Amino acid sequence: MVSASADATEPVVPSGDGGFAASEPGDITRLRLDIAYDGTDFSGWARQPGLRTVCGEIEEKLSAIVRTPVLLTVAGRTDAGVHASGQVAHVDVPTAALPDDPSRWVRRLARFLPRDVRVTGISVAPEHFDARFSAIRRHYEYRVTTAAYGAQPLRARDTVSWPKIVDLDAMQRASESLLGLHDFAAFCKRREGATTVRELQRYEWTRDGDILTAHVSADAFCWSMVRSLVGAALAVGEGRRTVEWMTALLDERERAASVAVAPAHGLSLVGVDYPADEDLAARNAATREVRGPIVPGCC
């Protein structure tokens, strides 16, 4: 998931750190990339030496097209095995390398990229756009099947088999109890210097036959947060835990050992929301502010 704190491994300003040095500001153009991928065979989004990653694949192919090394900044870094249909990234490229219509690169990248990752859209980003810091909301979905035979073969890579009886109403009540601005430390793997305060704006379960889908939206997510939220709700649905137990987890200030992390392959990033163009600069500044701790029982 994404942290609200800056990550030194990813460029966030058009300062020539995208693998080339610009002599004048006009020499650089920022592009927005819309991206989809099947995360099964990737070691996550983030570039890692010697490992196959989504970021690495796209950077390699796009650098070949631009004819100079480029670096991507992403809206939300996903873990190994996690998918995306609505991922967003930005990249700074030499203006001179751009075609009249940057969207032409979509078709060109399709010829070079492997079948499990696609850049679905490319456009010139508005002023102050930052894929990570400008985002106001991320949307995830998590798919579970309770069918006795498990996941359908054509959906086995993005649907978790959970062939047990679950109480969906209890799961819904437990999930709704977590909505709002809270410290989600109990649901997050600790990262030094990263806040675990988040505003959970939607946590809803829907059923379509044997398929249960969790719809989870927040301003940002910390590491393993969504999968932990799902794991906790499934424990409630099975009757192993109560709604009150899940709600009480908001009072914890450390990762809760009682919360299981659901398997990665059921999770997909399905969308990222951004403010109006004129509000991008203000959003960037607000996101960079470090959120303080929340006192249990308060706020």
BAFI-3210 file (N, C-alpha, C; in Angstrom, 3 decimals, decimal comma, padded with zeros to 6 digits):
// residues 299
n [1|2|3|4|5|6|7|8|9|10|11|12|13|14|15|16|17|18|19|20|21|22|23|24|25|26|27|28|29|30|31|32|33|34|35|36|37|38|39|40|41|42|43|44|45|46|47|48|49|50|51|52|53|54|55|56|57|58|59|60|61|62|63|64|65|66|67|68|69|70|71|72|73|74|75|76|77|78|79|80|81|82|83|84|85|86|87|88|89|90|91|92|93|94|95|96|97|98|99|100|101|102|103|104|105|106|107|108|109|110|111|112|113|114|115|116|117|118|119|120|121|122|123|124|125|126|127|128|129|130|131|132|133|134|135|136|137|138|139|140|141|142|143|144|145|146|147|148|149|150|151|152|153|154|155|156|157|158|159|160|161|162|163|164|165|166|167|168|169|170|171|172|173|174|175|176|177|178|179|180|181|182|183|184|185|186|187|188|189|190|191|192|193|194|195|196|197|198|199|200|201|202|203|204|205|206|207|208|209|210|211|212|213|214|215|216|217|218|219|220|221|222|223|224|225|226|227|228|229|230|231|232|233|234|235|236|237|238|239|240|241|242|243|244|245|246|247|248|249|250|251|252|253|254|255|256|257|258|259|260|261|262|263|264|265|266|267|268|269|270|271|272|273|274|275|276|277|278|279|280|281|282|283|284|285|286|287|288|289|290|291|292|293|294|295|296|297|298|299]
n.u [000,825|000,204|002,205|001,824|004,047|007,076|008,926|012,167|013,082|011,637|011,072|009,590|009,329|009,667|012,654|014,707|015,477|014,691|016,389|017,631|019,091|017,765|018,173|016,599|013,407|011,338|012,204|011,309|008,553|005,761|004,129|001,044|000,365|-001,867|-002,454|-002,577|-002,372|-001,646|-000,719|000,422|002,875|004,773|007,167|005,892|005,165|007,326|010,600|013,228|016,432|017,414|014,962|011,732|009,592|006,641|007,040|009,709|009,506|007,934|009,441|011,789|010,910|009,729|011,873|013,428|011,892|011,866|014,530|016,267|017,074|014,267|012,215|009,540|006,866|004,508|000,977|000,141|002,038|002,058|002,003|003,799|002,113|-000,307|-002,882|-003,830|-006,197|-006,605|-004,310|-002,125|000,497|003,215|005,568|008,542|009,656|011,908|010,852|011,332|011,354|008,776|005,872|003,448|000,980|000,877|-000,544|-000,155|001,905|000,806|-000,083|002,391|003,868|002,380|003,283|005,752|005,652|005,176|002,493|001,161|001,085|-000,099|-000,035|-002,613|-003,386|-002,028|-001,197|-000,613|000,259|-001,534|-000,466|001,400|000,629|000,999|001,409|001,390|001,315|-000,737|-003,037|-006,294|-007,758|-007,774|-008,904|-009,702|-010,383|-011,363|-011,528|-013,333|-014,191|-016,751|-017,421|-017,714|-016,001|-013,967|-012,147|-013,251|-011,624|-010,828|-010,718|-008,989|-006,579|-007,124|-008,930|-009,678|-009,922|-012,287|-013,763|-015,939|-018,618|-019,867|-020,917|-022,276|-023,592|-022,634|-019,958|-020,230|-021,209|-019,034|-017,070|-018,086|-017,850|-015,311|-015,034|-013,966|-011,647|-008,857|-006,320|-004,741|-002,949|-003,058|-003,664|-001,602|001,632|004,579|006,435|009,325|009,088|006,793|003,438|000,442|-002,063|-005,115|-007,835|-010,526|-012,792|-014,640|-015,838|-017,108|-019,063|-020,095|-022,263|-022,276|-023,719|-021,626|-019,510|-017,810|-017,168|-015,004|-015,136|-012,994|-012,021|-009,886|-008,112|-005,441|-003,308|-001,660|001,105|000,086|-002,480|-005,123|-005,380|-005,211|-007,474|-009,405|-008,778|-009,417|-012,187|-013,127|-012,587|-014,458|-016,761|-016,699|-017,269|-015,287|-014,316|-015,629|-017,840|-017,332|-014,726|-013,296|-013,810|-012,586|-009,936|-009,071|-008,104|-005,619|-002,045|-000,016|000,949|-001,472|-001,305|-003,368|-004,703|-005,134|-003,392|-004,860|-004,575|-002,471|-003,310|-006,035|-006,482|-006,992|-006,023|-008,230|-008,807|-007,915|-008,413|-008,334|-008,009|-009,600|-007,830|-006,951|-006,680|-004,556|-001,928|-002,393|-003,332|-001,052|000,629|-000,842|-000,867|001,758|002,072|002,743|000,738|-000,435|-000,537|-003,584|-005,593|-006,812|-010,309|-010,858|-011,696]
n.v [-001,177|002,353|004,820|007,838|009,291|010,563|008,755|007,969|006,577|007,159|009,639|012,824|015,390|017,526|017,710|017,019|014,554|012,294|010,663|012,189|015,380|018,543|021,541|023,792|024,652|024,208|022,111|019,734|017,551|016,548|013,471|011,732|008,404|005,782|002,610|-000,972|-004,232|-007,733|-009,008|-011,438|-012,707|-010,864|-009,221|-007,333|-003,741|-001,837|-000,953|-003,325|-004,554|-007,196|-008,464|-009,149|-006,577|-004,478|-001,719|-001,767|-003,139|-001,347|001,024|000,199|-000,353|002,075|003,814|002,952|003,827|006,606|007,057|007,679|007,188|006,868|007,534|006,313|007,639|006,529|006,170|004,382|002,015|-001,387|-004,657|-007,797|-009,974|-008,585|-007,031|-004,635|-002,462|000,153|001,717|004,560|006,585|008,957|010,447|012,126|013,452|014,225|017,024|017,270|014,671|013,852|012,790|014,523|013,824|012,375|010,083|008,272|006,685|004,670|002,525|001,847|001,036|-001,207|-003,079|-003,725|-004,323|-007,001|-009,440|-009,320|-006,758|-003,499|-000,248|001,815|004,353|007,528|010,821|014,387|015,745|017,907|021,120|020,940|018,350|015,352|012,001|010,562|012,349|014,090|012,623|012,065|009,960|006,402|003,398|000,090|-003,362|-006,510|-009,886|-012,770|-016,193|-018,334|-020,752|-024,303|-025,676|-023,934|-021,234|-020,144|-021,392|-019,406|-017,159|-017,645|-016,432|-013,979|-014,264|-015,317|-018,476|-019,419|-021,563|-021,618|-021,188|-017,985|-015,116|-012,594|-010,258|-009,733|-009,298|-006,979|-005,150|-005,078|-004,043|-001,501|-000,257|000,700|002,915|006,240|008,715|007,362|005,765|003,205|001,315|-001,322|-002,786|-002,583|-003,220|-002,314|000,552|002,337|005,666|006,151|007,198|005,751|006,699|007,053|007,924|006,064|005,674|004,143|000,926|-001,787|-004,696|-006,795|-009,220|-011,635|-014,251|-016,871|-015,219|-012,936|-009,542|-007,133|-003,677|-001,133|002,025|004,822|007,767|007,204|004,299|002,216|-000,110|-003,334|-002,888|-003,095|-005,846|-006,811|-005,681|-007,099|-009,740|-009,602|-009,065|-011,418|-013,244|-012,438|-012,976|-015,766|-016,351|-016,633|-014,381|-011,364|-008,597|-006,512|-007,035|-006,430|-003,687|-002,738|-002,951|-000,570|000,839|-000,103|000,338|-000,884|-003,352|-005,860|-009,115|-010,877|-010,408|-011,685|-011,634|-011,367|-013,393|-012,212|-012,291|-011,832|-009,156|-005,987|-002,895|-000,514|002,083|005,605|008,736|012,217|015,739|018,745|020,456|023,016|022,707|021,084|021,821|022,665|020,295|018,660|019,906|019,532|016,735|016,149|016,914|015,617|013,385|013,471|011,410|009,751|010,073|007,385|006,891|009,469|012,013]
n.w [000,000|-000,005|001,528|003,397|003,763|002,266|-000,205|-000,701|-002,870|-005,054|-007,523|-006,961|-007,830|-010,714|-011,285|-012,900|-012,064|-013,261|-014,638|-016,524|-017,323|-017,353|-019,168|-019,172|-017,656|-019,512|-020,982|-020,019|-019,802|-017,994|-017,789|-017,414|-016,608|-017,082|-015,745|-015,910|-014,490|-014,075|-011,165|-010,468|-011,298|-010,632|-008,504|-006,913|-007,177|-006,871|-008,003|-007,877|-007,535|-009,633|-009,539|-010,962|-011,579|-011,692|-012,072|-012,943|-015,420|-016,979|-016,879|-018,193|-020,840|-021,584|-021,336|-023,459|-025,602|-025,190|-025,319|-023,293|-019,844|-017,679|-014,798|-012,805|-010,826|-008,560|-007,790|-005,791|-004,285|-004,913|-003,371|-003,828|-006,000|-005,935|-007,834|-010,447|-011,926|-012,170|-011,721|-011,307|-012,549|-012,744|-015,025|-015,926|-018,909|-021,653|-023,436|-026,130|-027,017|-027,236|-029,078|-031,186|-030,169|-027,178|-026,483|-028,464|-027,759|-026,264|-027,888|-028,929|-026,676|-026,048|-027,827|-026,848|-024,108|-021,693|-021,596|-019,166|-018,174|-018,833|-020,244|-020,203|-020,811|-021,772|-021,076|-021,180|-018,141|-015,889|-014,569|-011,568|-011,027|-009,284|-009,145|-006,778|-004,449|-005,096|-005,058|-003,781|-002,957|-002,793|-004,340|-003,631|-004,405|-003,121|-003,804|-002,962|-002,959|-001,854|-002,794|-002,834|-004,512|-004,931|-006,561|-009,789|-012,703|-014,639|-013,085|-011,082|-010,503|-009,405|-007,378|-004,169|-002,681|-000,344|001,067|003,095|005,440|005,875|007,732|006,223|006,948|009,536|008,908|007,426|009,354|011,104|009,424|008,760|011,199|011,343|009,810|009,009|010,387|011,743|013,799|012,298|013,228|014,206|011,985|010,219|008,855|010,429|009,517|009,766|010,766|009,285|009,237|010,629|010,586|009,054|006,826|006,546|004,124|002,787|003,380|002,382|001,810|-000,845|-002,415|-004,972|-005,925|-005,217|-004,890|-002,929|-002,489|-001,291|-000,969|-000,711|000,303|000,789|001,948|001,849|002,141|004,497|004,795|003,991|004,906|003,683|003,139|005,724|006,877|005,457|006,235|008,968|008,862|007,652|009,664|011,539|010,052|009,956|012,533|014,393|015,577|017,075|016,238|017,967|018,777|016,427|016,152|018,467|017,845|016,854|018,975|019,424|019,311|018,069|015,657|015,421|016,533|016,364|014,038|010,905|007,788|004,718|001,697|-001,010|-003,717|-004,055|-004,123|-005,672|-007,078|-008,004|-008,686|-008,614|-007,189|-008,035|-007,272|-008,655|-011,276|-010,470|-007,782|-007,228|-006,326|-003,686|-002,603|-002,795|-000,916|001,430|001,677|002,223|004,827|007,989|009,675|012,997|016,034|017,080|019,911|021,850|021,927|021,398|019,018]
ca.u [000,000|000,966|002,406|001,702|005,374|007,814|009,799|013,340|013,398|010,789|011,072|008,287|009,310|010,320|013,909|015,745|015,891|014,122|017,375|018,216|019,223|017,179|018,833|015,559|012,170|010,530|012,752|010,703|007,091|005,268|003,042|000,267|000,189|-002,860|-001,779|-003,254|-001,488|-001,862|000,454|000,791|004,264|005,634|007,584|005,335|005,345|008,565|011,821|014,114|017,500|017,380|013,609|010,786|008,583|005,836|007,758|010,894|009,120|007,477|010,565|012,706|010,352|009,526|013,209|013,855|011,146|012,307|015,958|017,010|016,452|013,205|011,759|008,119|006,327|003,225|-000,031|000,134|002,887|001,391|002,877|003,899|000,878|-001,468|-003,202|-004,355|-006,867|-006,697|-003,097|-001,724|001,874|003,679|006,954|009,051|010,398|012,323|009,778|011,719|011,143|007,341|005,114|002,413|-000,045|001,543|-001,320|000,345|002,823|000,052|000,005|003,790|004,234|001,684|004,089|006,972|005,398|004,644|001,032|000,550|001,067|-000,485|-000,277|-003,891|-003,573|-000,919|-001,616|000,189|-000,303|-001,711|000,545|001,423|000,159|001,910|000,576|001,322|000,916|-001,977|-004,194|-007,155|-008,461|-007,469|-009,977|-009,293|-011,382|-010,814|-012,477|-013,313|-015,275|-017,097|-017,846|-017,056|-014,967|-012,930|-012,286|-013,372|-010,281|-010,492|-010,562|-008,194|-005,433|-007,529|-010,008|-009,220|-010,852|-012,620|-014,943|-016,503|-019,835|-019,576|-022,053|-021,939|-024,127|-021,679|-018,783|-020,578|-021,276|-017,669|-016,345|-018,601|-017,427|-013,957|-015,041|-013,571|-010,227|-008,373|-004,988|-004,931|-001,703|-003,316|-003,848|-000,492|002,996|005,287|007,521|009,921|008,834|005,545|002,236|-000,606|-003,346|-005,761|-009,284|-011,201|-014,002|-015,602|-015,494|-018,407|-019,043|-021,212|-022,298|-022,804|-023,654|-020,585|-018,415|-017,878|-016,201|-014,821|-014,837|-012,291|-011,504|-009,326|-007,221|-004,181|-003,237|-000,329|001,552|-000,753|-003,709|-006,347|-005,404|-005,479|-008,896|-010,161|-008,550|-010,172|-013,613|-013,411|-012,605|-015,779|-017,760|-016,665|-017,682|-014,129|-014,163|-016,865|-017,813|-016,720|-013,275|-012,742|-013,872|-011,615|-008,591|-008,703|-007,427|-004,266|-001,022|000,968|000,387|-002,166|-000,982|-004,616|-005,251|-004,483|-003,291|-005,456|-003,657|-002,283|-003,856|-007,420|-006,535|-006,747|-006,198|-009,161|-008,974|-007,297|-009,105|-007,541|-008,844|-009,578|-006,474|-006,581|-006,480|-003,476|-000,823|-002,822|-003,396|000,321|001,135|-001,571|-000,468|003,105|002,028|002,737|-000,393|-000,069|-001,278|-004,931|-005,774|-007,927|-011,542|-010,986|-011,694]
ca.v [000,000|003,574|005,589|009,266|009,882|010,499|007,607|008,498|005,804|007,588|011,079|013,442|016,719|017,532|018,404|016,380|013,322|011,175|009,999|013,116|016,727|019,532|022,839|024,769|023,973|023,814|020,915|018,564|017,460|015,495|012,673|010,828|007,065|004,894|001,318|-002,172|-005,398|-008,957|-009,006|-012,794|-013,057|-009,734|-009,041|-006,049|-002,590|-001,074|-001,486|-004,068|-005,155|-008,636|-009,005|-008,660|-005,721|-003,724|-000,478|-002,079|-003,468|-000,161|001,943|-000,314|-000,201|003,496|004,406|002,618|004,687|007,988|007,038|008,125|006,553|007,599|006,930|006,498|007,855|005,834|006,578|003,443|000,852|-002,632|-005,746|-008,946|-010,717|-007,700|-006,608|-003,279|-002,069|001,610|002,325|005,816|006,999|010,044|010,352|013,334|013,071|015,382|017,486|017,036|013,267|013,563|012,968|015,550|013,252|011,354|008,852|007,338|005,765|003,542|001,418|001,448|000,267|-002,489|-004,013|-004,068|-004,801|-008,363|-009,482|-009,126|-005,344|-002,609|001,171|001,981|005,750|008,462|012,192|015,429|016,020|019,332|021,715|020,509|016,978|014,353|010,803|010,110|013,348|014,769|011,730|012,295|008,722|005,178|002,409|-001,305|-004,415|-007,816|-010,910|-014,049|-017,102|-019,328|-021,975|-025,504|-026,109|-022,911|-020,200|-020,544|-021,389|-018,158|-016,092|-018,184|-015,578|-012,764|-014,594|-016,202|-019,526|-019,403|-022,439|-021,706|-020,411|-016,717|-014,233|-011,360|-009,129|-009,451|-008,703|-005,615|-004,332|-004,902|-003,177|-000,139|000,316|001,235|004,086|007,505|009,001|006,589|005,166|001,811|000,612|-002,752|-003,413|-002,200|-003,598|-001,105|001,117|003,402|007,025|006,254|007,273|004,761|007,403|007,077|008,129|004,997|006,326|003,105|-000,484|-002,387|-006,024|-007,144|-010,634|-012,021|-015,701|-017,320|-014,247|-011,815|-008,514|-006,012|-002,411|-000,391|003,304|005,691|008,785|006,490|003,038|001,817|-001,416|-004,506|-002,461|-003,631|-007,296|-007,041|-005,372|-008,229|-010,887|-009,410|-009,204|-012,830|-013,898|-012,126|-013,697|-017,184|-016,492|-016,786|-013,104|-010,594|-007,241|-005,664|-007,262|-005,701|-002,267|-002,450|-002,919|000,825|001,349|-000,649|001,203|-001,751|-004,386|-006,870|-010,480|-011,617|-010,076|-012,403|-010,917|-012,163|-013,615|-011,046|-012,354|-011,396|-007,695|-005,193|-001,440|-000,296|003,489|006,669|010,002|013,437|016,946|019,586|020,913|024,210|022,342|020,105|022,317|022,636|018,891|018,193|020,442|018,907|015,338|016,075|017,150|014,381|013,290|013,116|010,297|009,992|009,555|006,447|007,437|010,857|012,388]
ca.w [000,000|-000,091|002,737|003,180|003,838|001,006|-000,407|-001,389|-004,065|-006,154|-007,721|-006,770|-008,422|-012,021|-011,074|-013,681|-011,407|-013,964|-015,468|-017,469|-016,772|-018,252|-019,087|-018,888|-017,240|-020,651|-021,606|-019,388|-019,770|-017,103|-018,349|-016,568|-017,165|-016,472|-015,844|-015,426|-014,497|-013,310|-010,304|-010,065|-011,565|-010,308|-007,111|-006,514|-008,065|-006,728|-008,617|-006,992|-008,339|-009,836|-009,443|-011,962|-010,965|-012,653|-012,343|-013,731|-016,797|-017,707|-017,026|-019,205|-022,184|-021,866|-021,522|-024,819|-026,518|-024,978|-025,612|-022,118|-018,676|-016,998|-013,550|-012,545|-009,487|-008,625|-006,814|-004,671|-004,546|-004,550|-002,962|-004,721|-006,190|-005,983|-009,195|-010,618|-013,163|-012,163|-011,199|-011,948|-012,303|-013,612|-015,468|-016,561|-020,116|-022,462|-024,308|-027,525|-027,377|-027,304|-030,327|-031,057|-029,302|-026,355|-026,396|-029,481|-027,110|-025,701|-028,848|-029,073|-025,481|-026,093|-028,614|-026,124|-022,752|-021,582|-021,603|-017,848|-017,784|-019,926|-020,037|-020,891|-021,195|-021,564|-021,365|-020,541|-016,821|-015,587|-013,701|-010,164|-010,846|-008,745|-009,044|-005,393|-003,461|-005,496|-004,915|-002,618|-002,570|-003,526|-004,272|-003,789|-004,287|-002,738|-004,231|-002,246|-003,312|-000,841|-003,485|-002,318|-005,448|-005,017|-007,583|-011,189|-013,298|-015,317|-012,091|-009,971|-010,208|-008,684|-006,439|-003,100|-002,295|001,088|001,053|004,445|005,651|006,540|007,998|005,528|007,717|010,607|008,277|007,050|010,565|011,601|008,498|008,891|012,488|011,208|008,944|009,606|010,599|012,888|013,725|011,898|013,540|014,397|010,680|009,345|009,159|010,831|008,732|010,566|010,316|008,518|010,052|010,371|010,650|007,747|006,804|005,812|003,621|002,390|003,582|002,118|001,203|-001,709|-002,785|-006,269|-005,848|-004,300|-004,862|-002,000|-002,858|-000,376|-001,625|000,326|-000,182|001,823|001,405|001,611|002,881|004,937|004,315|004,303|005,590|003,086|003,337|007,138|007,072|004,916|007,109|010,201|008,566|007,407|010,975|012,102|009,263|010,325|013,929|015,269|016,260|017,155|015,704|018,989|018,707|015,289|016,459|019,522|017,284|016,604|020,166|019,475|018,735|017,445|014,816|016,233|016,119|016,157|012,724|009,809|006,521|003,646|000,574|-001,874|-005,078|-004,122|-004,024|-006,884|-007,036|-009,112|-009,041|-007,830|-007,423|-007,929|-007,236|-009,853|-011,594|-009,705|-006,382|-007,128|-005,500|-002,288|-002,183|-002,605|000,348|002,534|001,801|002,783|006,267|008,750|010,588|014,351|016,602|017,566|021,263|021,886|022,488|021,017|017,591]
c.u [000,865|001,064|002,279|003,045|006,110|008,706|010,965|013,667|012,578|010,825|009,678|008,218|010,052|011,641|015,043|016,210|015,313|015,094|017,987|018,264|018,696|017,872|017,851|014,293|011,340|011,010|012,100|009,184|006,705|004,074|002,344|000,098|-000,893|-002,442|-002,658|-002,266|-002,048|-000,600|001,014|002,285|005,235|005,990|007,138|005,577|006,780|009,758|012,701|015,171|017,360|016,009|012,716|009,685|007,830|006,559|008,961|010,578|008,757|008,625|011,528|012,187|010,166|010,858|013,728|013,164|011,652|013,784|016,785|016,339|015,392|012,799|010,290|007,866|004,887|002,276|-000,021|000,953|002,200|002,408|002,906|002,568|-000,375|-001,640|-003,634|-005,071|-006,930|-005,494|-002,762|-000,276|002,159|005,144|007,325|009,951|010,851|011,209|010,080|011,457|009,677|006,789|004,072|001,306|000,590|000,780|-000,891|001,303|002,115|000,177|001,444|004,251|003,579|002,481|005,306|006,727|004,901|003,133|000,396|000,661|000,757|-000,558|-001,512|-004,162|-002,333|-001,401|-000,659|-000,492|-000,500|-000,614|000,331|000,934|001,278|001,080|000,380|000,721|-000,356|-003,217|-004,991|-007,824|-007,958|-008,593|-009,418|-010,520|-010,679|-011,875|-012,242|-014,443|-015,482|-017,571|-017,052|-015,902|-013,850|-013,201|-012,458|-011,990|-009,883|-010,322|-009,667|-007,031|-005,822|-008,653|-009,500|-010,301|-011,027|-013,877|-015,495|-017,776|-019,466|-020,866|-021,720|-022,455|-023,184|-020,414|-019,038|-020,608|-019,872|-016,894|-016,783|-018,133|-016,044|-013,900|-014,659|-012,070|-009,763|-006,901|-005,183|-003,673|-001,910|-003,381|-002,653|000,831|003,802|006,372|008,036|009,639|007,544|004,353|001,249|-002,004|-003,898|-007,247|-009,906|-012,577|-015,069|-015,027|-016,808|-018,230|-020,283|-021,118|-022,906|-022,677|-022,637|-019,439|-018,719|-016,793|-016,187|-014,434|-014,262|-011,680|-011,001|-008,461|-005,860|-004,227|-001,805|-000,107|000,693|-002,085|-004,953|-006,457|-005,653|-006,938|-009,763|-010,003|-009,337|-011,666|-013,987|-013,434|-013,928|-016,855|-017,833|-017,139|-016,526|-013,861|-015,496|-016,702|-017,093|-015,197|-012,651|-012,736|-012,807|-010,184|-008,126|-007,994|-005,989|-003,284|000,146|000,232|-000,209|-001,876|-002,232|-005,240|-004,454|-004,472|-003,820|-004,461|-003,633|-003,113|-005,324|-007,585|-006,208|-006,956|-007,047|-009,354|-008,249|-008,003|-008,155|-008,461|-008,825|-008,175|-006,037|-006,316|-005,297|-002,359|-001,178|-002,881|-002,000|000,867|000,471|-001,118|000,900|003,150|001,935|001,577|000,077|-000,890|-002,671|-005,056|-006,961|-009,155|-011,795|-011,080|-012,248]
c.v [001,233|004,231|007,057|009,962|009,694|009,277|008,066|007,743|006,251|009,097|011,643|014,862|016,690|018,281|017,767|015,077|012,099|010,529|010,895|014,493|017,729|020,878|023,941|024,012|023,480|022,570|019,636|018,654|016,304|014,804|011,890|009,514|006,338|003,465|000,201|-003,331|-006,544|-009,148|-010,370|-013,068|-011,901|-009,739|-007,663|-004,963|-002,092|-001,766|-002,137|-004,762|-006,671|-009,264|-008,386|-007,862|-004,956|-002,449|-000,729|-002,372|-002,213|000,819|001,496|-000,049|001,272|004,204|004,139|003,516|006,129|008,160|007,704|007,495|007,453|006,818|007,266|006,815|007,374|006,322|005,684|002,215|-000,412|-003,722|-006,853|-009,675|-009,880|-007,147|-005,135|-003,160|-000,553|002,291|003,591|006,109|008,245|009,843|011,657|012,935|014,336|015,764|017,178|015,609|012,940|013,678|014,067|015,093|012,132|010,041|007,832|006,323|004,567|002,326|000,919|000,610|-001,104|-003,529|-004,517|-004,694|-006,245|-008,323|-009,204|-007,707|-004,501|-001,169|001,502|003,407|006,573|009,850|013,164|015,804|017,522|019,828|021,261|019,077|016,094|013,101|010,372|011,161|014,094|013,920|012,059|011,010|007,573|004,179|001,014|-002,207|-005,713|-008,864|-012,225|-014,912|-018,107|-020,632|-023,173|-025,957|-025,074|-021,919|-020,808|-020,445|-020,068|-016,985|-016,525|-017,284|-014,307|-013,006|-015,625|-017,221|-019,533|-020,259|-022,701|-020,883|-019,134|-015,905|-012,871|-010,134|-008,744|-008,805|-007,247|-004,696|-004,049|-003,923|-001,722|000,525|000,951|002,509|005,352|007,635|008,327|006,246|003,671|000,978|-000,892|-003,505|-003,201|-002,800|-002,326|-000,734|002,335|004,765|007,224|006,276|006,178|005,384|007,531|007,405|007,052|005,514|005,342|001,739|-001,246|-003,731|-006,220|-008,624|-010,795|-013,537|-016,118|-016,319|-013,129|-010,816|-007,419|-004,791|-001,486|000,874|004,130|006,749|008,198|005,213|002,795|000,348|-002,546|-004,148|-003,126|-005,134|-007,651|-006,733|-006,530|-009,456|-010,796|-009,611|-010,662|-013,615|-013,649|-012,919|-015,165|-017,418|-016,693|-015,517|-012,363|-009,237|-006,317|-005,818|-006,429|-004,202|-001,876|-002,389|-001,490|001,448|000,855|000,318|000,420|-002,754|-005,490|-008,263|-011,288|-011,369|-010,803|-011,537|-011,821|-012,310|-012,446|-011,104|-011,983|-009,896|-007,018|-003,715|-001,063|001,169|004,424|007,973|011,171|014,649|017,667|020,153|022,083|023,914|021,403|020,572|022,263|021,212|018,334|018,640|019,763|017,469|015,208|016,366|015,806|014,404|012,853|011,955|010,702|009,333|008,613|007,078|008,870|010,983|011,299]
c.w [000,000|001,259|002,422|003,264|002,523|000,977|-001,263|-002,659|-005,261|-006,300|-007,553|-007,321|-009,747|-011,970|-011,857|-013,077|-012,096|-014,922|-016,519|-016,822|-017,787|-018,068|-018,761|-018,504|-018,407|-021,348|-021,089|-019,471|-018,872|-017,755|-017,251|-017,312|-016,374|-016,783|-015,282|-015,468|-013,669|-012,473|-009,960|-010,178|-011,342|-008,823|-006,622|-007,543|-008,054|-007,373|-007,564|-007,841|-008,422|-009,776|-010,521|-011,261|-012,044|-013,060|-013,244|-015,178|-017,584|-017,912|-018,122|-020,606|-022,540|-022,075|-022,929|-025,840|-026,438|-025,352|-024,515|-020,900|-018,033|-015,752|-013,317|-011,077|-009,509|-007,536|-005,587|-004,998|-004,044|-004,247|-004,015|-004,790|-006,284|-007,391|-009,234|-011,952|-013,275|-011,542|-011,984|-011,578|-013,123|-013,934|-016,158|-017,722|-020,846|-023,432|-025,773|-027,973|-027,605|-028,719|-030,114|-030,118|-028,475|-026,255|-027,454|-028,875|-026,474|-026,612|-028,975|-027,875|-025,488|-026,871|-027,829|-024,760|-022,748|-021,387|-020,250|-017,322|-019,014|-019,427|-020,866|-021,326|-020,891|-021,959|-020,676|-019,224|-016,619|-014,651|-012,251|-009,954|-010,339|-008,476|-007,603|-004,464|-003,834|-005,245|-003,657|-002,136|-003,447|-003,306|-004,534|-003,751|-003,931|-003,008|-003,482|-002,791|-002,194|-001,471|-002,977|-003,201|-005,599|-006,128|-008,969|-011,841|-013,951|-014,346|-010,936|-009,586|-009,459|-007,687|-005,433|-002,761|-000,785|001,274|002,454|004,500|006,401|006,684|007,403|006,284|008,851|010,048|007,905|008,268|011,105|010,727|008,642|010,178|012,411|010,373|009,705|009,738|011,880|012,708|013,465|012,157|013,673|013,084|009,741|009,808|009,386|009,839|009,477|009,942|009,557|009,457|009,670|010,519|009,238|007,903|005,917|005,405|003,151|002,728|003,533|001,436|000,337|-002,074|-004,167|-006,349|-004,799|-004,149|-003,873|-002,396|-001,805|-001,191|-000,552|-000,269|000,991|001,161|001,080|002,436|003,325|004,569|004,873|004,949|005,004|003,336|004,800|007,480|006,594|005,807|008,398|009,963|008,320|008,722|011,683|011,370|009,602|011,765|014,884|016,074|016,232|016,492|016,670|019,001|017,592|015,562|017,474|019,009|016,996|017,795|020,276|018,810|018,150|016,567|015,681|015,688|015,817|014,789|011,643|008,556|005,409|002,491|-000,406|-003,146|-005,186|-004,229|-005,343|-006,586|-008,248|-009,475|-008,100|-008,196|-007,204|-007,893|-008,571|-010,042|-010,728|-008,226|-006,168|-006,203|-004,027|-001,766|-001,938|-001,260|001,532|002,754|002,461|004,278|006,988|009,732|011,955|014,853|017,061|018,945|021,283|022,549|022,111|019,503|016,696]
res [m|v|s|a|s|a|d|a|t|e|p|v|v|p|s|g|d|g|g|f|a|a|s|e|p|g|d|i|t|r|l|r|l|d|i|a|y|d|g|t|d|f|s|g|w|a|r|q|p|g|l|r|t|v|c|g|e|i|e|e|k|l|s|a|i|v|r|t|p|v|l|l|t|v|a|g|r|t|d|a|g|v|h|a|s|g|q|v|a|h|v|d|v|p|t|a|a|l|p|d|d|p|s|r|w|v|r|r|l|a|r|f|l|p|r|d|v|r|v|t|g|i|s|v|a|p|e|h|f|d|a|r|f|s|a|i|r|r|h|y|e|y|r|v|t|t|a|a|y|g|a|q|p|l|r|a|r|d|t|v|s|w|p|k|i|v|d|l|d|a|m|q|r|a|s|e|s|l|l|g|l|h|d|f|a|a|f|c|k|r|r|e|g|a|t|t|v|r|e|l|q|r|y|e|w|t|r|d|g|d|i|l|t|a|h|v|s|a|d|a|f|c|w|s|m|v|r|s|l|v|g|a|a|l|a|v|g|e|g|r|r|t|v|e|w|m|t|a|l|l|d|e|r|e|r|a|a|s|v|a|v|a|p|a|h|g|l|s|l|v|g|v|d|y|p|a|d|e|d|l|a|a|r|n|a|a|t|r|e|v|r|g|p|i|v|p|g|c|c]
***
